[in-house]
Amino acid sequence: MVLAAIFAIVYQNSIAGLVFWLGAVSHWIPDLVVSRADLPFLWLGEHDRELGTGLWDLPKRRLPSNTCLSLLVSS
């Protein structure tokens, strides 16, 4: 998300920076649902909370959850 701000400043285009930021957030949210608890919340280093539900580790729930997320995002 810091990269989105840098992108907006370098190219002097806040709309492009916003689109870049929305792309990052829209990718982080599905990762939060399926990934292990290894996603940093505030990027504070060692003292940051790591989030995730761990659905990726459950093979029987992996396909249905990814299918539902794909349908939700694409609609």
N, C-alpha and C positions, 0 to 999 in steps of 0.2 A: 504494500500500500504506500510505502515510502517512495517506491519507484514510480507510482502514479503521480505523486506530487512533483518528483524530479522531472518526469516526462512533461507535465503541464508547464513547468517553469522553463525548461530548455526549449520547447517548441512554442512557448507563449500562447498556449491554447488550452483553456480550462475545460472546454467540452471534451477534448480528446483525453485529458487527464481523468475526467470523471468517468468516461467510458472505460478507460484502462482500469480504474479503481473498481468499477462495477463488475468487470470481468474477473478481477482477483477475488472479490467477495463472493461472487456467484460460484466460483470454484471451491472456495474455502468451506462454504456451508455444506455441500454434499460430502466433502471430505470429513467434516466433523461427524456426520452421521455414520459413515462406514469405516473410518480409519481407527487404528489403535489409539490409545491415549498418548499421542506423541505430537499433536499439533500445538504449537505455542500460541498462547492467548494474546499477550501483549508484546512479545519479542523482548523480554527483559533479561534473557540469559538464564542462568542457573535457577534463579528465584521465581521464574515464571510458572504459572499453572499450565499443564499440558492437558488438552481436551481430546475427546474422541470416545465413541461407544464400543468400538471393537467388533462391529458386525463382520468385518472382513475376515476375522478368525473363525467365523461360524459358517462352514461351507453350505449348510442347508438353508441359511438365511441370506447368503451373499447374492445369489441370482435374483430372488424376489425383491430384495431391497434395492439393488442396482437398477432393476427394471422399473420399479415404481419411481425412483428418483429420475431416471431418464425420461419417463413419460411426463412427470411433473414439470421438469425443466423445459421440455420441448413443447408443452402446450401453452 
